[in-house]
Amino acid sequence: MTEQWWDDSVREWRSGRWSLELRDDEFADIAYDGRVVLRSVRAVIRDRNWDTASLIVDRIDSSDLALTLHTHSEGLGSDLRGIVRAEVRGPGRLRLVTDLESVTAFETNRTGLVVLHPPALADTELDIRHSGDAVEHSRFPARISPHQPAFDIAGLSWSHDGLDVEVRFAGDVFEMEDQRNWTDASYKTYSRPLALLFPYPLAPGERVVQSIDVSVSGIPATRADDPVTRIRLAEGPAMPAIAVSSSTAPDPAPPTFDAARRTGSWPAAVLVELDLATRNWRAALGRAAASALPLDVRFVLADDDPTGIDDAVFALRDLPVARVTAFWPTGPARHVSDLEAIGLLRHALTEAGVDALIVGGVRSHFTELNREHHRLPRRLDGLVFSSTPLFHSLSTAQLVESLPMQRLVATQAVELAGGPPVHIGPISLRPHFNDVATTPPPMPAHDDLRNGYGPALLDAVDPRQSAPELAAWTVASAAAFAVPGVATLAYFEEWGARGIRSSDGSARPVLDAVMALAALSGAPGLRGDSPDGLVWALGARTADGDAVLVANLDRRERRVEIEVPGAEPRIADVPPGSFLRL
């Protein structure tokens, strides 16, 4: 059963010098002579809220020259039927095509092919062929680009790793965005341009036909394989505190939870998001406050009564508050704690006599922090943003590949903070709210928590929450995020479907990982880079000696050598999907 939870279903297809992995409806790791040229090509169907309909593969036809998926969509009111195909067109040439027909009327923000380029192309020279055949010389962004790095794309060409690659697009106008903003390991080339109105209608019988032609020449550069994975850890500032989000699950709380959750100094704080437009925000605060632990409070202001924050802050009196911020739910500063939101918060804190650290940032991904940080006021006590690896795709490959991108967003966030500490959380597998929805979120119908709140009202549960491999992923995630300047990492919820414990209070495997990370908190840190994004390590210099955690997200066992200043290297064989304490 664990394999169903964690491992993607993978089928390999080869044709001459071309190969790819079929992962459900996705052509992944499209390679030439064993070198990945495109991270992925797939057909996507997004509704008016940017939610993604499922593309079901009914039948697969495979030959030496072509791989054809016969598909239909399900969910979100969509009903599209057709094919997605990869076909060899000659030496060094591959065509990827989709032909989908809408059976019913459907409003969509995007339907068509999406191409993902690997992040290894960062800072590589790029030629962009526009629809008028003019060529623009550019580069794949090195730093995470807040906005689209390329528009009006008819073709792209670049050279990397000994290969010259050209990609031509047909069927629509394409553009590119830097998906590393969402911790996706890719640059994404997609249609239709975002400057056009959306949603747009697909009429019954209307077809979406698009193709991508890939041409490759050259000989891949040779690489040396080392049977031992070597990671060097350097001593640095204290390791981040480990926090947890308050449970958003429906009542009742597990009876054993109160006694079970207090172990040593963990958690350092309980993060609670309170939407002041809901009926049960007071109940949500009460649940979080029952922990008697420091609270990291995130207010979502009510559009129709922004001064309602006065009563909300008054409710914090006599509670231990670690830090507090406020976001707008709509408008030009949507999901951002801009000058006005922080002004309302400062006034409310003064009036209520509550002394707390005031932080700011975004309620959502690093994306919005990267784009909207100019809206943040000065003199904040810290910077906040959340992280959700399974935003654009639900594959386990997406989850694992997000780890090196977490290192990038953490590093860039520390630079944006310019001195104040960075607090990352909520960190969850799936979004804790839909930040791109064009319709209002579901609202609780009661003043209490009988139905839960926030994420509990969404389809936001992931079965991998209970997978043993999630423990290794969490250790690796902390190793990626814990750059100097990051002060807190808030993983998952206390209990419930998104929790480190289930709704009956029993521990999930991931609890072992967060406890191991909490044991490193506050001690001088040992940090290093991952050589391949699959094996990660971190540690701390504690009173009992150096403590090191090493995680392996590969599908095979890895022999790992960890080098720590002033000590002999440590060597361990780490099983796939697991972590070890050294």
Secondary structure, DSSP 8 states (H G I E B T S, - for coil): -HHHHHS--EEEEEETTEEEEEETTEEEEEEETTEEEEEEEEEEEE-TTS-B-EEEEEEEEE-SSEEEEEEEEESTT--EEEEEEEEEEETTEEEEEEEEEESS-EEESEEEEEEEE-GGGTT-EEEEE-TTS-EEEEE--SS--SS-SEEEESEEEEEETTEEEEEEEESS-EEEEEGGGGT-SSEEEEES-TTS-SSEEE-TT-EEEEEEEEEEEE--------SEEEEE-EEEEEB-EEEEE---S-S---TTHHHHS-BTTB-S-EEEEEETTSTTHHHHHHHHHTT-S-EEEEEE--TT-GGGHHHHHHTTTTS-EEEEEEEBSSSTTBTB--HHHHHHHHHHHHHHT---EE-EEBSS-HHHHHHHGGGS-SS-S-EEEEE-S-SS---HHHHHHHHHHHHHHHHHHHHHHTSS-EEEEEE-SS-SS-TT-SS-----SSSSSTT--GGGGSS---GGGG-THHHHHHHHHHHHH--TTEEEEEEEESSSTTBSB-TTS-B-HHHHHHHHHHTTBTSEEEE---SSSSEEEEEEEETTEEEEEEEE-SSS-EEEEEE-TTS--EEEEE-TTEEEE-
